[in-house]
């Protein structure tokens, strides 16, 4: 009995099939985190432009080209009831004048755009425009929606632009 030596590793298996202790993985799996973040990024990129809330105004149509600029303009809106808004905040004309003068002292080169519902009286728009100009602003613009392009027909008559695919052209009223 003195001549029998046990195998290395102990036991009768010869040491080849040792049981390993369970060691937990210490790394964080970032793939689900990246997936969730990309989905959230896409959702915010799509919904951010839709969240630009403003005063509901039915703008008149115009054929003028858009004016470009780099800074964010202030928008003075007049809705169909004749109420005046600076951004989304409602003001009376004296309050608007005070607010605009305070803004003009901070940013004298600020652009101001006016939006007026097409149902608003012309005199009301001129009154609000006078308040804006009296506050010191010189860069003032009027906003409108882009009108449908019209083409010139024979004899100088104006004919409507061709209808988009799949739609029938609307008849032109005769005068």
TABELZI-V962606 format. One record per residue. N is the residue number from 1. RES is the residue in one letter. NEAR is the number of other C-alpha atoms within 12 Angstrom. Layout:
N	RES	NEAR
N	RES	NEAR
This chain:
1	X	5
2	X	5
3	X	5
4	X	6
5	X	12
6	X	14
7	X	12
8	X	13
9	X	14
10	X	13
11	X	14
12	X	13
13	X	13
14	X	13
15	X	14
16	X	13
17	X	12
18	X	13
19	X	10
20	X	8
21	X	6
22	X	6
23	X	7
24	X	7
25	X	7
26	X	6
27	X	8
28	X	10
29	X	10
30	X	10
31	X	11
32	X	11
33	X	12
34	X	13
35	X	13
36	X	13
37	X	14
38	X	14
39	X	14
40	X	15
41	X	14
42	X	13
43	X	14
44	X	14
45	X	13
46	X	13
47	X	13
48	X	13
49	X	10
50	X	11
51	X	10
52	X	12
53	X	13
54	X	20
55	X	27
56	X	21
57	X	28
58	X	21
59	X	24
60	X	20
61	X	19
62	X	17
63	X	15
64	X	15
65	X	13
66	X	14
67	X	14
68	X	10
69	X	11
70	X	8
71	X	11
72	X	14
73	X	25
74	X	30
75	X	31
76	X	40
77	X	41
78	X	43
79	X	29
80	X	23
81	X	20
82	X	28
83	X	28
84	X	37
85	X	33
86	X	32
87	X	26
88	X	20
89	X	20
90	X	22
91	X	22
92	X	21
93	X	27
94	X	19
95	X	20
96	X	32
97	X	28
98	X	20
99	X	26
100	X	36
101	X	22
102	X	18
103	X	23
104	X	25
105	X	15
106	X	13
107	X	21
108	X	18
109	X	18
110	X	28
111	X	29
112	X	35
113	X	29
114	X	35
115	X	39
116	X	39
117	X	30
118	X	25
119	X	19
120	X	25
121	X	18
122	X	16
123	X	14
124	X	24
125	X	29
126	X	20
127	X	24
128	X	39
129	X	34
130	X	22
131	X	29
132	X	39
133	X	25
134	X	21
135	X	29
136	X	27
137	X	29
138	X	20
139	X	23
140	X	27
141	X	25
142	X	30
143	X	30
144	X	24
145	X	20
146	X	15
147	X	16
148	X	17
149	X	17
150	X	17
151	X	15
152	X	13
153	X	11
154	X	8
155	X	8
156	X	9
157	X	12
158	X	15
159	X	21
160	X	19
161	X	18
162	X	17
163	X	15
164	X	11
165	X	7
166	X	7
167	X	8
168	X	10
169	X	13
170	X	12
171	X	11
172	X	11
173	X	8
174	X	7
175	X	3
